[in-house]
Amino acid sequence: MTQKTNAHDLSHLTVLVSGASIAGPALALNLARLGARVTVVEKAAELRGGGFAVDFRGHVHRSVLTAMGIWDEIHARQTHMGRQAVVDADGTPRVDLPAEMMSGDVEIFRGDLAQIMYERTKDSVEYVFGDSITSLTDTSQGMDVTFERGAPRRFDLVVGADGLHSNTRRLAFGDESRYLRFFDHYVAGFDIPNHLGLDRTGRVYSEPGRAVAIGNYDGDPERAGALLVFRSEQLTYDRRNVTAQKQILMDRFAGMGWEAPTVLKALEQADDLYFDAIAQIHVDRLTKGRVALLGDAGYGATMGGMGTGVAIVGAYVLAGELALAGGDFGTAFAEYETRIRDFAKGCQKISGNAGPFFAPPTERRIRSRDRMYRVLSSRPLARFFKKLTEKAATDIKLRDYPA
């Protein structure tokens, strides 16, 4: 980065952000530091904790997190996840995967990252939990917004940062079916007892078309996380019906070896199940009138596409462009679109292999995967592989945004 420009005051700008996971608080943090009046609306009743571990890679992620003032705190709360192993049905390791291959430069639980940004913004940003947007009307004076529970309000801008199944995107851009690309796999995650006694390590076991992974990310001797991946045709199910989702998993993983029966037993009692398709979002454009899409809502990938890193960079760029444009959203949105689109697409390209990595379709493919990763995990090639994974994460030139 070169010489800094003068700060541009955005105190005249009112922005509604839908979603309080990662992208929403990240944008709120960046905009609030520039003086904008930000409201974040979140359908959940409170900030959601837990979730998968997310990682950051390369100098671009570090530069943005440092500029946001949260790099040191992320390091202080990182998982310190170690090596992970692909195992046989009896638990014998077949491939040992270095930590940096799976966990990047620094890794943190999604919920911890959200908490860090929430704590930094809760006194300068209005958070509204337990509510959601029901309609958007773009006018010459602003965006008129109605809510499921709250009174109607007007904002200068609305940003959809509400995930892969974005309600904001549906209201402003049309039905999800136009934008979601299904990648022939589903993924589930939930906490289980740490019956293997893992300590910041993980195990992955695969059979044709399905996989079970168990990992301990935080050193808690009592708790571990389970990850289930399976190959499937696209399913029709109620995303709010957890019982039905558990039954899908029970059926799909019945008869599987290794620790699958123990994991399925824990699933019966799990109250934190995450279940979704491995999919990507591809929109024709990221902005429409006074509405912009950020993070998974605009360029999401369920696994392997460094979605958290892309969301953080996207939030930084969107806020920075609004500052450089003095709040002129037409100019700022056009620059945001230009600068983020190719970067996001590059990260999405590497996410298409997440399903086949965990759950190759045949025994032959499983053996082929193991051979490939055995070679890649050797010390010389591990460094080369790390550079390859960082290429997409660093393929953007950041402008000099106001501090």
N, C-alpha and C positions, 0 to 999 in steps of 0.2 A: 504494500500500500504506500502511496505517496503522500504529499502534503495534504493535511486535513482542510476541508472547507469550513466555513462558519456554520454554526448550528442554525437550522431553520425552525422557527417556532410553529408548532401545529396546534396551539391552544384553541384555535377557532374550529378545529375539526372534531366531529363526533363520529365514533366508529362502533358499530355493533359487531361483535365476534361471536359466532355460534360454535360452541365446543370448548371444553376446558380440559382436554387431554394433554397434548404436547404442543401442537401448532398454535392453538388459541392463546394459551398463556405466553408462548414465545413471542407472538405478535403483540400481545398486550404489554409485555415488558419493553419491547423495542419502541412501541408507539408512546407509552407513558413517559419514557425518558425524553421524548421529543415534545412533550407537552400536550399530546392529544388526549381528549376525554373519551375513555374506552369503557364499554360495557361488554362483559362476557356472559352469555347465557348458556347454561348447561342443563340438559334434560335430567341427568342424574341428581339425586338429592344432595350429594356432597362430592367433594373431590375424590376421585377413585384412586385407591392405592394399589399396590401389587402390580400384577401384569408381567409380561415377559421382560427379560433384560434386553436393553438396546445398547448399541455401541456407536462410537465415533472413530473416524479414520482420517488421517492426513491433515495437512496444514490448513485447508479451507475450513473444515469443521472446527479446528482449534482456534483459528483467527476469529470466527464468528462467536464462538462461546466465550472467548476472552473479551471481545468487544462488548458482549452482553453482561460481562462481569460475573459469570457463573462457572468458568473453567475450573478454578481452584476448588469450589464446593463439589463439583461433579467428581473430581479426583478424590476428594476426601470421603465420598460416599460410594465409590466404585465397588464392584463386586469382587475384584481380584480373582476372577474365575481362572482356573488352571486348565490343564490339558483334558481333552475328552477322547474317549475311545469308542470305536465301533467294535462290537463284541459278537461272539457266537451265541448259540442258544444256551450253552452252559456258562456263559459269562466270560469266556476266554477272549482277551483282546485280539482283534484282527488288524486294526489300524489305530495308531495313536496320533491324534490331531493336536498340533501345537495350539496354545491358548490364543495367540494373535491371529490364527487362521479363522477362528470362530468368534472371537470377542473384540477384535479391533485394537486400537490404541488404549481405549478406556471404555469400560462397560458399566452401566448403571441400570437399576430397575426403572421401568417406565414410570411407576408411581412415585419413586423418589425424585425423578427428574421433574415431574409435574409439581410436586410439593415444593421443590426449590424455587421454581418460577412463580408459583402462587404466593409463597412467602415474600418474594421480592416485590410483588405487585398488589397485594391485598389492600394496602392503604392508599394506593393511587388509582386503582381500577375498581369499577363496580362489578361484582360477581353476583349473578342471579342463578341460583340452583333450583332444580325442580321445575323448570319451565322450558318451552321450546317455541320456535317461530311457527306460525300457522299461515301467514300470508305476507307477501312483499309487493308493494306498489311503488314503482319508480316514478317520481314526479320531478318537475323542474326545481322544486325547493328542497328535495331530499327523498329519502326512502321511507315510506310509511310502512310500519311493521306492526302486525298484530301477533299476539302470543296466546298460547294455550291457557295461561292463567293470568298473566299480568295485563295491565292496561295498554292500549295502543300507544306507540311512540314513533317519533321521527328521528332519523339519523342521516348524517351526510353519506356514510358508506356502510355496507354490510359485507362481512367476510365470512365465508363458509369454511370453518376449520373443524368440521364435525365428522370427519372420518370417511372410510370407504363407502359407507351407506348414507352419505350426507343428505340430510333433510333440506338444507339450504340449496344444494345443487338440484335436488328434485323440484323445488319451488321455482327456481330461477332459470334452470337450464333444461328441465324435462326429466322423464322417467329414467331411473337407474339402468334399465335394460339397454338403453342406447349407448352406455359408456362402460359397462363392466365386461371385462374379458375373463372368462373362466379358464383356469389352467389345470383342469382334470384331477384336482386333488382337494382334500379338505384337511384342516388342521384343528386340533383341540389342545388346550392347556389347562392345568389345574394343579393345586398343591396336593401333595401326598406326604405321609410319614416317611422319614428318611431311613427306611428299613435296611438300606444297603450300607449305611454309615459313610456316605460320601462326604468329602470335605472340599468344597469348591472344585469339584470335578464332575464329569458327566459320562454317561454310557448311552450308546445308540445301538439298537438291535433292529434288523430289517428282515422281513420276509417279502416275497413278491407282492408288490402293491400296498404294503402297509409297514409301518415302523412305530416303535416305542422308544422314547428317549427319557432318561431320568437324570436330573442334574441337581446338585446343591450349589447355589450361587452365592450364598451369603454367610456360609460357615455355621449356620444354625444346625446343631446336631440333631434336632428333632424334625426338621422340615426339608422337603425336597420339592422339585417341580417335575411334573410329568408332561410330556409332549407326545401327542398321537397324530400321525399323518397317514392318510390312506388315499389311494387312487379310486376315482369314482366318476360315473356319469353325473351330470348336474342334478342335484336333489331339490325337491320342493319341501320346505319345512318352515315352521313358524319360528322366527328368530327370537321370539319371546318365550317359547315353550321349552324350558330347560329339560324337563322330563323327557320330551320327545327326542331332544338332541342326545341325551344320555343313552337312550335306547338305540339310536343309530350307531353310536360308538360300541355299545355292547354287542350288537349284531355283527358289526364289521370286524371286531377284534376277537370274536369268539374263537377258541381253539388255537390262538397264537401262543408261541412258546416264550422262553426266557421269563421275564417278570410281568408279562402281560396280565395273567390272572390276578396278581396282587394289585396292579395298577387299576384294573377294572373294579376290583372290590373297593378300592379307595374312591373311585369315581362315584359309586352309589351315594357316598356321604358328602361329596364335594359341593361347596356352596359358592365357588368362584370360577365355574366353568366358562372358558372362552371357546367358542366353536364358530368356524366360518370357512368359506371357500378360500382356496388360494387363488387370488384373482388380482387384476390390475384395473385401474381406471384410466381411460383415455378419452379426454374431452377435446372438442374441436378448438375451443378457446377457454382461457382461464378467467376471463372477465366478461361481464355483460352489464352495460350501464353502470350503476353504482355498486354492483356486486362483484366480488372477486373470490376465487377458490384458492385455498391454501392447504398444503400438506396432502394427506390421503384423499381428501375430498376432490382434489384436482388432478393428482398424479400419484395415487396410492398404489402400493403393491403389498400384498398380505405378508410375504416373507422374503427376506434376502435382497431387497432393493434399497437397503439403507434408508428406509422411509423416514425414520426419526431425524437423521442427519439432513435429508432433503427438506423436511418440514422446517427445521431450525434455520437452515440457510435461506429458504423461501421467505420465512417471516422477517429475517434480517433485511433481505433485498426489498421486500414490499414496503416495509417501514422506511427504509432508506430512500427509496424512490419517491415516496410521498413527501419526505422532507426536502429532497432536492427540488421537487416540483412545487414546493410551498403549499401542498395540499391540493393541487390541481390533479384530480384523480384520473382525468382522461390521459394526461401525459404520463403520470406515474404508472397507471395500469398497463399502458402500452410498453413501457420500459420493463416492467416486471415480467410481462408475458415474454418479451424478447429474451431476457436474460435467464429466466428459469426454465423455459420449455425444454431446450435441448439438454440442459443439465439433468433435469428430472427424467427425461426419456433415456439418457445414458445409464442412469441408476436402475431404471426399470428393466433394462435389457438383461442385467445380470441376475434378476430375481426369478426368471422363468424356470430356472433349474432347481429351485428349492424343493418342489415335490419329488421329482425323480432322484434327487440326492438322498433324501431320507427314505423313500419308498420306491426303489427301482422296480419295474414291472415283472422281471423274471430273475431267476437265480443267476443266470449268466450275466445279466446287467449288474446284479449285486456284486458279483466277483470282479467284474470290470471296474466298477466304482471303487472297490477296495484297493485294487492294484493301482489305479490312478492316484488316489489320495495317499497311498503308501509312498509313492514316488514324490508327490508334492510336499509331503510332510518331512522329507529329508532336509537337513539344514540349508544347503545351498538353494534348493528349489523353494523352500518355505519363504525365504526372503524374496525370491522372484514372485511367488504367488501373492505375497503381501503387497508388493508394488502393483500387481495387476488389480487387486481388489481396491486399492487406493486410487487407481486411475480415474474411475467414474466419480469417486467422491471428491476429487480435486479438479474436475474438468469444468471449472467456471472461474472467470476473472472478476473478482469483487471490485466494485467501484469504491471511491472514497466518500463514504456517507458521513453526514454530520454526527458528531458524538452526542 
